[in-house]
Amino acid sequence: MSEKACSSWESFLTENLLKTGLVDGVCLLSKRGCKLYSQGKLENIEKSEWKSLQDVCNSGQQAVQCDTIELAINSRSDKTKFYIYNKTLNSLYAKSSDAGLIICRIPTGCIICSYSSPVMNNKAVLAVERFADLLKA
């Protein structure tokens, strides 16, 4: 992204999602699985994981066969196992013992957001879905 576009994106992201205080990581992936932007706990997702996340995002409700997603988050060398608890045509929701992931399909690819305890998953999901709707508008 250009510096101006990145600044505009960060302002939009901050105003419409981060100010809620419900998410602690964001990653934007292109339709081809390239990382366009990331910050917070999802800033250091490995390149090898981008494509698998994009595949999950593009697969839709029926095609997702896995029950878990494993990611190294927050610069940790060990991977956190997230258990998928809900799938829709455009979104996937997963939870670990103390964190959660929300993956939403958007016109440019997908947005992945993380949240951690004590944030309730329904509040984080609502905030991310509202943000994704803004991106789709």
C-alpha positions, 0 to 999 in steps of 0.5 A: 500500500502507498503511504497515503492509502495506508494512512487512510486505511489505518484511520478507517480501521481505527475509527470503525473497529479498533476504537471498540476495544474488542479486537486485538489483532487484524490482518487483511489478505488479498484474494490471492492470499497476500498479506495487505495489512496486519497489526496487533496479535496478527501482525506476525502471521507467517507467510505460509499461513496466509494462503491457508487462511485465504483458502478457508475464507474462500471455501464457503460454508460447505467446503470447509472440512477442517474443525481447527485452525492453528496459528502462531500469534503474537510472535509466539513460536508455538501455535494456538489451536482454534476450534471452529464453532460456526461457519457461514457462507461469508464468515468463520468463527473459531475459539481457543481456550483464551482467544478467538478468531473471526474470518470474514470474506470481503470484496478484496479478499478477507479480513481476520480479527482476533480477540482475547478474554475477557471479551465476549465472542458475541460482542467481538463478532458483532463489531467485526461483522459491522466493520466487514459490512462497511468494507462491502458497502 
